[in-house]
């Protein structure tokens, strides 16, 4: 009976359905754009995303970067200098710090202190367990002082699904971390301290409606643990890195790729994040987004170091695409 | 016919409209309305559908609504509980007919 709901989806975007008998028969992403007379080009770049390294205390099964405890790639001080110089020269609206676990970069406090004055919004992505490992209370205070927006991974409101994606015991540690952040004022109404949750599906299926998920998470987290948060974002998992490995091992890869391609929504293309974001890797090279970084596809297809950039990426420059781009254009999209 | 049920047949469901398009359209429109968010959420409706799918033992529906439940944010524990609800009602429906058996038996027995 699923076909009925598939039909209703197809009704809203009648020409979107691709021949997805197998992914190899489905249109490459670039062809899907052409079919809809769309071009994926850079708009004004307002966000600088800084990937501080692939070292992470977790080895999540959905990680597109295959980050983990054994990854040694870490942004060094000379690269941090170059990134800070670039941010000072361009003045992005938002600086988005991510990893791996950015908490584990030994120079993270230096990076935050130097970057915070350079933009109106400093965003810090956390897996919650690294922030709550007992060694990062100073960092939490620093983030609070700079009124950084914390974006926390929190896939599900139950331990079984969370731990299956992120590792044993992570759900309990995450709940504890959210309570600590709430105690600092994060996520509490009127504090001005923004705490956003990101929920990725815990398997080879698409995310639920963001609005409905946010409503349910808000109710359950409040009732059970007195936890508040500002916003929830639900995003599809990107078939790269460790998640792609898992998809292959579990024999779900073709089905998942077909599902993403089958949900291509041309209306989502205008709002995808790569149009307004530039991502810099731990070694200082530029990418159109974190997923292209994971796939090793440089910004606009050219390998450029941040120290060589003289301004923001030019508007109208084509964005490098690959089939994983279907993730950000499935359904309501990934902005 | 090597098997009655083929997973690929689920994707051909719309072909049922070829012989009777008007009725198919009415059915699919009705179906879409039933599953849209109302006083019950889409997640709750999918859990009900999953339970019913097990009660009527429809493999297409079990496949479809297992995926739908996960995509709507339910977890396997909730889904298992929903199936137990269907099982309890189904089992209870058999068992309560035991009263009929007892009535007949008592009428026939000394």
Interface residues (C-beta under 8 A of the other chain):
Chain A: X1 X2 X3 X4 X5 X7 X8 X156 X158 X160 X161 X201 X203 X205 X206 X207 X208 X209 X212 X213 X216
Chain B: X10 X11 X12 X13 X14 X28 X31 X32 X35 X37 X41 X42 X43 X49 X53 X58 X60 X61 X63 X64 X65 X67 X68 X70 X71 X72 X73 X75 X76 X77
